Amino acid sequence: MSARGPRNPAPGSPYANLNSPSGSPILLWHEDSLAGTRLRLRPKSVDVVVTSPPYNLGVRYGAYRDDRPFEEYLAWIGRLRDAVDLALAPQGSFFLNVGGPPRDPGRPWRVAQEVGERFVLQNVIHWVKSIALPQSALGRSSGVTRDLAVGHYKPVNSPRYLHGAHEYIFHFTRHGDVALDRLAIGVPYQDTSNVTRWRGAGRGVRCRGNTWFLPYPTIRYRRTDRPHPASFPPELPERCVRLHGLSRVRLVLDPFVGIGPSAEAALRLGVPFVGFDVDEAYLAEARRRLHSLGAVPAAPPVRPRRSRRASPARGLSPGP
Ligand SMILES: C[S@@+](CC[C@H](N)C(=O)[O-])C[C@H]1O[C@@H](n2cnc3c(N)ncnc32)[C@H](O)[C@@H]1O
């Protein structure tokens, strides 16, 4: 094994078996997640699923073809839903990030409807990637002296449609009754002089609401700075995990981990993580990023004689 982990993992082993600096395990599997979640995870062991599946928009991924007939795609989303259903804990949260093409803006809702066959849609969060803010709305105390336009979006090459500057994060739970830690991702009160009468004001923050402004950082070279055609920023999964309630999170799953922002979020938060992708190049980039953030190869599990296999974290198996 090299210092950065195995280059060609043995069959049945994870692509990367790492520990975060705080010691929590991070496993990346190079396989189809619909099969892998059944094979690698104990039933009902995952507290938070946060993921962005392919949207069937003809995006040019490396190993996956993103242009199936729509009905076939929806059936596949149904199989993803069933796989998550097996893995998710009774009080778990399933955050599903989906965007749609300009010519069919209702498509994310058809995906949500398919998942809603088994789960309750508890919240709809709008991931805002770019926004224009009038100076007048910011107030004098902001110090801002002109209107602001912040963030990036992919321009639409048609006079019929507006540029797409947002996507959805559908928050599903089993029964719509999962209490959230809203203040864990709260925003500071603008004026704190009058807030003691509000519940939760002790933390000095209020609920952020269901519009999340999460701009992509400005990059110079996509091939090196963000080598994935449909990646989300790590702040997105981080916010989802914290919203669910960090103290209740024993395992996070991303079935479509790409270059690893959700693994990065788990590392920062010190929670166990398992991710899957069918594309080895993306996993290599995810592993490289995790190493640069201080992840280290996990020590092989110690197997004392006449005892059963050691398990690194509840619900998480590193191999056969
Ligand atoms: C929208 S991207 C997710 C990107 C990821 N959130 C990121 O920020 O890098 C979808 C990913 O799913 C992967 N994929 C497609 N089908 C898969 C499957 N059946 N199992 C696992 N991964 C799959 C693709 O290779 C692609 O990286």
The ligand as a Gaussian input file, in Angstrom:
#p B3LYP/6-31G(d) Opt

LIG

0 1
 C      -24.508000      14.610000     -10.177000
 S      -23.053000      13.669000     -10.049000
 C      -22.687000      13.759000      -8.327000
 C      -21.590000      14.707000      -8.078000
 C      -21.118000      14.824000      -6.639000
 N      -22.183000      15.267000      -5.763000
 C      -19.997000      15.867000      -6.603000
 O      -20.253000      16.970000      -6.127000
 O      -18.898000      15.566000      -7.097000
 C      -23.577000      12.003000     -10.222000
 C      -22.480000      10.977000     -10.055000
 O      -23.082000       9.690000     -10.041000
 C      -22.176000       8.746000     -10.597000
 N      -23.009000       7.556000     -10.907000
 C      -23.888000       7.375000     -11.913000
 N      -24.529000       6.199000     -11.767000
 C      -24.067000       5.623000     -10.635000
 C      -24.378000       4.420000      -9.922000
 N      -25.282000       3.563000     -10.370000
 N      -23.720000       4.177000      -8.768000
 C      -22.783000       5.041000      -8.298000
 N      -22.452000       6.185000      -8.937000
 C      -23.082000       6.488000     -10.080000
 C      -21.544000       9.499000     -11.742000
 O      -20.287000       8.960000     -12.102000
 C      -21.435000      10.929000     -11.155000
 O      -20.167000      11.156000     -10.579000

